[in-house]
């Protein structure tokens, strides 16, 4: 519905659910596919660097600014800018971002020239933005600008039927990467994968499969090749105290 448009997309979901993959898919199947895809992890940038990273700076804008540098908005011109963990931006950066979205223009740090850009904006967050608005840590007007089209990515525990498909994909990927010949995954191991609650989502599943391939001594992944957290009932959220009747209830 949205892939062929330039509409702003907000991808919501827990950490490790594959929000960045969705952003990549939106870009690579859009009319902007041949243009840049620029990613910024808002949570990884110190507050002092966010503005210069997004908007760039002129020579001499601050100590150490020895040459003009383009920001991520300029680098993404004609393409897609993906702002990951958008909920981590400070109120002052939120205000500047709102202006760029509204006006489609900005100035570099230390500069006076107005720069216009044509950028398709995709943002992602694992934060509850509705609560952040209520608490006053996220601007309501910016939220409405970003929330044009929302894609909610369910956690892995709510899409159990995907687990085997994803596991087989990661087996193929890491068997090739590590030069191993893994033919299949045993039924008991599949049962363990499906019954686990995956707090780290797809990222945790990927790490689990890579580890299993490294420790497997044959061409089959067995239950004892999976990480220890999958091998205990406690880790999967199963109640191990009380009577059977209580547990079933």
C-alpha positions in Angstrom: 0.0 0.0 0.0 2.8 2.5 0.8 5.9 1.1 -0.9 5.4 2.9 -4.2 4.7 6.3 -2.5 6.9 8.9 -0.8 4.8 8.8 2.3 6.5 9.0 5.7 6.4 5.7 7.5 6.7 4.9 11.2 7.8 1.3 12.0 7.0 0.3 15.6 8.0 -2.9 17.3 10.2 -4.4 20.1 14.0 -4.5 19.8 15.1 -7.2 17.4 11.9 -7.6 15.4 13.5 -6.5 12.1 12.4 -2.9 11.8 15.5 -2.0 9.8 14.8 -4.8 7.3 11.3 -3.3 6.7 12.9 0.1 6.1 15.3 -1.4 3.6 12.4 -3.3 1.9 10.4 0.0 1.6 13.3 1.7 0.0 14.5 -1.1 -2.3 11.0 -1.6 -3.7 10.2 2.1 -4.1 10.8 4.4 -7.1 13.8 5.7 -5.0 15.6 2.3 -5.1 18.5 3.6 -7.1 19.2 6.5 -4.8 20.8 6.6 -1.4 19.5 4.8 1.7 21.0 6.5 4.7 20.5 5.2 8.3 20.9 7.1 11.5 20.7 5.4 14.9 19.4 8.2 17.1 20.1 6.3 20.3 23.8 5.9 19.4 24.6 9.6 18.8 25.5 11.8 21.7 23.2 14.8 22.0 26.0 17.2 21.0 26.5 15.4 17.7 23.0 14.8 16.6 22.5 18.2 14.9 25.8 18.1 13.0 25.2 14.5 11.9 21.7 15.3 10.6 22.3 18.7 9.1 26.0 18.9 8.5 28.3 21.8 9.4 30.3 24.6 7.8 34.1 24.9 8.2 34.8 26.7 11.5 31.3 26.0 13.0 33.0 24.6 16.1 36.5 23.6 17.2 37.7 20.8 15.0 35.4 21.6 12.1 38.2 21.9 9.6 36.1 21.5 6.4 32.5 21.6 5.4 30.6 18.4 5.9 27.3 17.3 4.5 24.7 15.9 7.0 22.6 12.8 6.6 19.7 14.8 5.2 21.9 16.0 2.3 23.4 12.6 1.7 20.0 11.1 1.5 18.7 13.7 -1.1 16.6 12.0 -3.7 16.6 8.8 -1.6 15.4 7.6 1.8 16.5 8.7 5.3 15.9 6.0 8.0 15.9 7.4 11.6 16.1 4.5 13.9 15.1 4.8 17.6 13.5 8.1 16.9 12.0 8.2 20.4 15.5 8.9 21.8 15.8 12.4 20.3 16.0 15.3 22.7 13.2 18.0 22.6 15.5 20.5 21.0 16.5 18.1 18.1 12.8 17.1 17.8 11.9 20.8 17.2 14.6 21.1 14.4 13.5 17.9 12.8 9.9 19.1 12.8 11.0 22.2 10.9 12.8 20.1 8.2 9.8 17.9 7.7 7.5 20.9 7.4 9.6 23.2 5.3 11.8 20.5 3.5 14.8 22.9 4.2 17.4 23.6 6.8 20.8 25.3 7.4 24.1 23.6 8.2 25.5 24.2 11.6 27.4 27.5 11.5 25.9 28.3 8.1 23.3 30.8 6.8 22.5 29.2 3.4 19.2 27.4 3.2 19.5 23.9 1.8 16.5 22.2 0.3 16.2 18.4 0.1 13.9 15.8 -1.4 14.0 12.9 1.2 11.6 10.1 1.9 11.6 9.7 5.7 11.2 6.4 7.5 11.5 6.3 11.3 11.4 3.4 13.8 11.0 3.1 17.5 10.8 0.4 20.2 9.6 3.1 22.6 5.9 3.7 23.5 5.5 7.1 21.8 2.0 7.6 23.1 3.3 7.3 26.7 6.3 9.6 25.8 3.8 12.2 24.6 1.8 12.0 27.7 5.0 12.4 29.8 6.0 15.4 27.7 9.2 13.8 26.3 8.1 13.5 22.7 6.4 16.3 20.8 2.8 15.7 19.8 3.1 17.8 16.5 6.2 15.8 15.5 4.5 12.5 16.2 1.6 13.4 13.9 4.1 14.3 11.2 5.9 11.0 11.5 2.8 8.8 12.0 1.4 9.2 8.5 1.6 5.4 7.9 2.4 3.0 10.7 3.7 -0.5 10.4 3.6 -2.5 13.6 6.0 -5.4 13.7 4.7 -8.1 16.1 7.2 -9.8 18.4 8.4 -13.3 17.5 6.4 -14.9 20.3 3.2 -13.7 18.5 4.3 -15.2 15.1 5.3 -18.7 16.1 4.6 -20.0 12.5 7.5 -17.8 11.3 10.1 -19.4 13.7 10.9 -22.5 11.5 11.0 -20.5 8.3 13.4 -18.0 9.9 15.5 -20.8 11.5 15.9 -22.5 8.1 16.9 -19.2 6.5 19.6 -18.6 9.2 20.8 -22.2 9.0 21.4 -21.7 5.3 23.1 -18.3 5.8 25.5 -19.4 8.6 26.3 -22.9 7.4 27.5 -21.2 4.2 29.3 -18.5 6.1 31.1 -20.9 8.5 31.7 -23.7 5.9 29.5 -26.2 7.7 27.2 -28.9 6.2 24.0 -28.7 8.1 21.1 -30.6 6.5 18.3 -30.1 9.0 17.1 -29.3 12.5 15.7 -32.2 14.7 12.0 -32.3 15.8 12.8 -31.9 19.5 15.0 -28.9 18.7 12.1 -27.4 16.6 9.8 -27.9 19.6 12.3 -26.1 21.8 12.5 -23.1 19.4 8.7 -22.9 19.1 8.0 -23.1 22.9 10.5 -20.4 23.8 9.3 -16.9 24.4 12.1 -15.0 22.5 12.5 -11.8 24.5 15.3 -10.8 22.0 13.0 -11.6 19.0 14.4 -12.4 15.6 17.9 -11.1 16.5 18.0 -13.6 19.4 16.9 -16.4 17.1 19.6 -15.5 14.6 22.3 -15.6 17.3 20.9 -18.9 18.6 21.1 -20.6 15.2 24.6 -19.3 14.5 25.8 -20.7 17.8 24.1 -24.0 17.1 25.9 -24.3 13.8 29.2 -23.6 15.4 28.8 -26.3 18.1 27.0 -28.9 16.0 29.2 -32.0 15.5 27.2 -33.5 12.6 24.8 -32.4 9.9 21.8 -32.1 12.2 21.1 -29.4 14.8 19.8 -31.1 18.0 18.3 -29.7 21.2 21.6 -29.8 23.1 23.2 -27.6 20.4 20.8 -24.8 21.3 21.7 -22.1 23.9 21.1 -23.1 27.6 18.3 -20.6 28.1 16.1 -22.6 25.6 16.8 -25.8 27.5 15.1 -24.8 30.8 11.4 -24.6 31.4 12.0 -21.5 33.6 13.4 -19.5 30.6 10.3 -20.2 28.5 8.0 -18.8 31.1 6.6 -22.2 32.1 5.3 -22.4 35.7 7.3 -25.1 37.5 5.8 -24.8 40.9 2.3 -25.8 42.1 -0.1 -28.5 41.1 -0.8 -29.6 37.5 -4.4 -28.3 37.8 -3.2 -24.9 38.8 -0.7 -24.8 36.0 -3.3 -25.8 33.4 -5.8 -23.2 34.8 
